[in-house]
Amino acid sequence: MKRLMPALLAALITTSGAAYAQSINIGPGGVQVDPRSPRERAVDREIRREDRYRERERYQRVRDRGDCRTVTTIRETRRGEVRRTERVCD
């Protein structure tokens, strides 16, 4: 047993050098291990950033067309008045 623990510790130290390519996240959803390299994760972030930019541009085009209006509906319930406002674009 005295020889097993140092050997186990040495093996752990030498094998942990290859773990830099993994991302380990501990959160409310549990433990997650991402086996991708840092470069692959960066490419994934860039793709998501481009998608957000594309969505923002599409929203701006629809909003700037000028044929949108705001519709407010008021509904009476037992607990009181409920107002719902939504933007409608033709």
C-alpha positions as a LaTeX table, in Angstrom:
\begin{tabular}{lrrr}
\hline
Residue & $x$ (\AA) & $y$ (\AA) & $z$ (\AA) \\
\hline
Met1 & 0.00 & 0.00 & 0.00 \\
Lys2 & 2.88 & 2.35 & 0.76 \\
Arg3 & 4.24 & 1.87 & $-2.75$ \\
Leu4 & 0.85 & 1.99 & $-4.47$ \\
Met5 & $-0.06$ & 5.53 & $-3.37$ \\
Pro6 & 3.12 & 7.23 & $-4.70$ \\
Ala7 & 2.83 & 5.29 & $-7.95$ \\
Leu8 & $-0.81$ & 6.29 & $-8.27$ \\
Leu9 & 0.05 & 9.92 & $-7.56$ \\
Ala10 & 2.87 & 9.88 & $-10.15$ \\
Ala11 & 0.54 & 8.39 & $-12.75$ \\
Leu12 & $-2.07$ & 11.03 & $-12.01$ \\
Ile13 & 0.42 & 13.87 & $-12.38$ \\
Thr14 & 1.84 & 12.59 & $-15.68$ \\
Thr15 & $-1.56$ & 11.91 & $-17.28$ \\
Ser16 & $-3.12$ & 15.22 & $-16.25$ \\
Gly17 & $-0.90$ & 17.10 & $-18.74$ \\
Ala18 & $-3.07$ & 15.96 & $-21.67$ \\
Ala19 & $-6.26$ & 17.27 & $-20.08$ \\
Tyr20 & $-5.71$ & 20.87 & $-21.22$ \\
Ala21 & $-7.89$ & 20.22 & $-24.28$ \\
Gln22 & $-10.94$ & 19.54 & $-22.16$ \\
Ser23 & $-13.27$ & 21.95 & $-20.48$ \\
Ile24 & $-14.88$ & 20.82 & $-17.25$ \\
Asn25 & $-17.91$ & 22.83 & $-16.10$ \\
Ile26 & $-19.68$ & 22.33 & $-12.79$ \\
Gly27 & $-23.04$ & 24.04 & $-12.60$ \\
Pro28 & $-26.70$ & 23.64 & $-11.73$ \\
Gly29 & $-27.14$ & 21.11 & $-14.54$ \\
Gly30 & $-24.38$ & 18.90 & $-13.16$ \\
Val31 & $-20.85$ & 18.23 & $-14.31$ \\
Gln32 & $-20.15$ & 18.64 & $-18.04$ \\
Val33 & $-16.97$ & 17.65 & $-19.86$ \\
Asp34 & $-16.29$ & 19.21 & $-23.27$ \\
Pro35 & $-13.72$ & 17.07 & $-25.13$ \\
Arg36 & $-13.13$ & 19.66 & $-27.90$ \\
Ser37 & $-9.86$ & 21.52 & $-28.19$ \\
Pro38 & $-9.70$ & 25.25 & $-27.39$ \\
Arg39 & $-9.48$ & 26.00 & $-31.12$ \\
Glu40 & $-12.67$ & 24.03 & $-31.87$ \\
Arg41 & $-14.49$ & 25.84 & $-29.07$ \\
Ala42 & $-13.33$ & 29.20 & $-30.46$ \\
Val43 & $-14.65$ & 28.31 & $-33.93$ \\
Asp44 & $-17.98$ & 27.33 & $-32.37$ \\
Arg45 & $-18.16$ & 30.68 & $-30.54$ \\
Glu46 & $-17.43$ & 32.53 & $-33.78$ \\
Ile47 & $-20.24$ & 30.70 & $-35.58$ \\
Arg48 & $-22.69$ & 31.57 & $-32.79$ \\
Arg49 & $-21.53$ & 35.21 & $-32.92$ \\
Glu50 & $-22.16$ & 35.33 & $-36.68$ \\
Asp51 & $-25.63$ & 33.85 & $-36.18$ \\
Arg52 & $-26.49$ & 36.50 & $-33.58$ \\
Tyr53 & $-25.24$ & 39.24 & $-35.91$ \\
Arg54 & $-27.33$ & 37.86 & $-38.79$ \\
Glu55 & $-30.46$ & 37.74 & $-36.60$ \\
Arg56 & $-29.86$ & 41.29 & $-35.38$ \\
Glu57 & $-29.49$ & 42.54 & $-38.96$ \\
Arg58 & $-32.71$ & 40.80 & $-40.01$ \\
Tyr59 & $-34.58$ & 42.34 & $-37.08$ \\
Gln60 & $-33.24$ & 45.80 & $-37.96$ \\
Arg61 & $-34.40$ & 45.44 & $-41.59$ \\
Val62 & $-37.92$ & 44.48 & $-40.52$ \\
Arg63 & $-38.08$ & 47.24 & $-37.92$ \\
Asp64 & $-36.80$ & 49.94 & $-40.27$ \\
Arg65 & $-39.29$ & 49.15 & $-43.03$ \\
Gly66 & $-41.79$ & 51.40 & $-41.29$ \\
Asp67 & $-44.94$ & 49.33 & $-41.90$ \\
Cys68 & $-45.14$ & 48.02 & $-38.34$ \\
Arg69 & $-47.63$ & 49.05 & $-35.71$ \\
Thr70 & $-48.15$ & 48.40 & $-32.03$ \\
Val71 & $-51.43$ & 46.74 & $-31.09$ \\
Thr72 & $-52.64$ & 46.83 & $-27.48$ \\
Thr73 & $-55.46$ & 44.55 & $-26.43$ \\
Ile74 & $-57.20$ & 44.98 & $-23.10$ \\
Arg75 & $-59.06$ & 42.04 & $-21.61$ \\
Glu76 & $-61.13$ & 41.94 & $-18.42$ \\
Thr77 & $-60.66$ & 38.96 & $-16.13$ \\
Arg78 & $-61.94$ & 38.17 & $-12.66$ \\
Arg79 & $-58.66$ & 39.35 & $-11.22$ \\
Gly80 & $-58.58$ & 42.61 & $-13.12$ \\
Glu81 & $-57.56$ & 44.15 & $-16.38$ \\
Val82 & $-54.95$ & 42.41 & $-18.56$ \\
Arg83 & $-53.11$ & 44.48 & $-21.19$ \\
Arg84 & $-51.16$ & 42.81 & $-23.95$ \\
Thr85 & $-49.00$ & 44.84 & $-26.31$ \\
Glu86 & $-47.50$ & 43.32 & $-29.43$ \\
Arg87 & $-45.76$ & 44.65 & $-32.51$ \\
Val88 & $-47.39$ & 43.66 & $-35.81$ \\
Cys89 & $-45.50$ & 44.06 & $-39.09$ \\
Asp90 & $-47.27$ & 43.63 & $-42.42$ \\
\hline
\end{tabular}
